[in-house]
Amino acid sequence: MLINSKSPASGDVVMFEKNARELLLALGKQPDEAKGVVTVAQLPGAIAALKLAMASTQPSNPQPPTTDDESEEQAEETVSLTQRALPLLDLLERSLQERVPVTWGV
């Protein structure tokens, strides 16, 4: 299933349910709710929480691959939380600039 986050400030952000629930939890929202809103008043806290979650998943000292085999393995790895969160972060930041809420599931 897909979850669609919307705001008048930007285009929609569509994610698989599993990934969206993980990001909603990082925002401090109930991930099991089918619908929800991040109000204008909640946007600064949601942005800070998402940035913190993104920073906590970054390796503190990434090591470059030493062989071609390792390069291929890294290319096959899954998409990181940071990569998944960037479109949502952009949506939240644009919404804060325009002072409009972000909704999902509606």
C-alpha positions in Angstrom: 0.0 0.0 0.0 1.1 3.6 -0.6 0.9 6.6 1.7 0.6 10.0 0.1 1.8 13.1 2.0 0.3 16.3 0.8 0.7 20.0 1.2 -0.3 23.1 -0.8 3.3 24.2 -0.6 4.7 21.5 -2.8 4.0 18.3 -4.8 2.9 15.1 -3.1 5.3 12.7 -1.5 4.3 9.1 -2.1 5.9 6.3 -0.1 5.4 2.6 0.5 3.5 2.1 3.7 6.4 0.4 5.6 8.7 3.3 4.9 6.1 6.0 5.6 5.3 4.5 8.9 9.0 4.6 9.9 9.2 8.3 9.0 5.9 9.1 10.7 7.2 7.5 13.9 10.3 9.6 13.6 8.1 12.7 13.4 6.4 11.7 16.6 3.1 10.7 14.9 1.1 7.5 15.3 2.2 5.3 12.4 -0.8 3.1 12.6 -3.3 5.9 11.9 -4.5 5.9 8.3 -4.9 9.7 8.2 -3.1 12.5 9.9 -1.8 16.0 9.9 1.3 17.9 10.9 0.0 21.3 11.8 1.9 24.5 11.1 2.7 24.8 14.9 4.1 21.2 14.8 6.3 21.7 11.7 9.4 23.0 13.4 9.5 20.1 15.8 8.7 17.6 13.1 11.6 18.9 11.0 14.0 18.8 13.9 12.9 15.2 14.8 13.3 14.0 11.2 16.7 15.6 10.9 17.8 13.9 14.1 16.5 10.5 12.8 18.4 11.1 9.6 21.6 12.0 11.4 21.4 9.0 13.7 21.4 6.6 10.8 24.4 8.1 9.1 27.7 6.1 9.7 30.0 8.1 11.9 33.1 7.1 9.9 32.2 5.6 6.5 34.9 3.5 5.0 35.5 3.6 1.2 35.3 0.2 -0.6 38.7 -1.4 -1.0 37.8 -3.7 -4.0 35.4 -3.8 -6.9 33.5 -6.6 -5.2 32.8 -4.3 -2.2 31.7 -1.5 -4.6 29.1 -3.9 -6.2 27.9 -5.0 -2.7 27.4 -1.5 -1.6 25.5 -0.6 -4.8 23.1 -3.4 -4.0 22.4 -2.3 -0.5 19.0 -0.9 0.4 18.0 2.8 0.3 18.9 4.5 3.6 16.5 6.3 5.9 18.2 9.6 4.9 17.5 9.0 1.2 13.9 8.1 1.9 13.4 11.0 4.2 14.7 13.8 2.0 11.5 14.3 0.0 9.4 14.4 3.1 11.9 16.8 4.8 11.7 19.1 1.7 7.9 19.0 1.9 7.9 19.9 5.6 10.4 22.7 5.1 8.4 24.2 2.2 5.2 23.9 4.2 6.8 25.8 7.1 7.9 28.6 4.8 4.4 28.9 3.4 2.8 28.3 6.8 0.5 25.5 5.6 0.0 22.0 7.2 1.0 18.6 5.8 -1.5 15.8 5.7 -1.4 12.1 4.8 -3.9 9.5 4.0 -6.5 12.0 2.8 
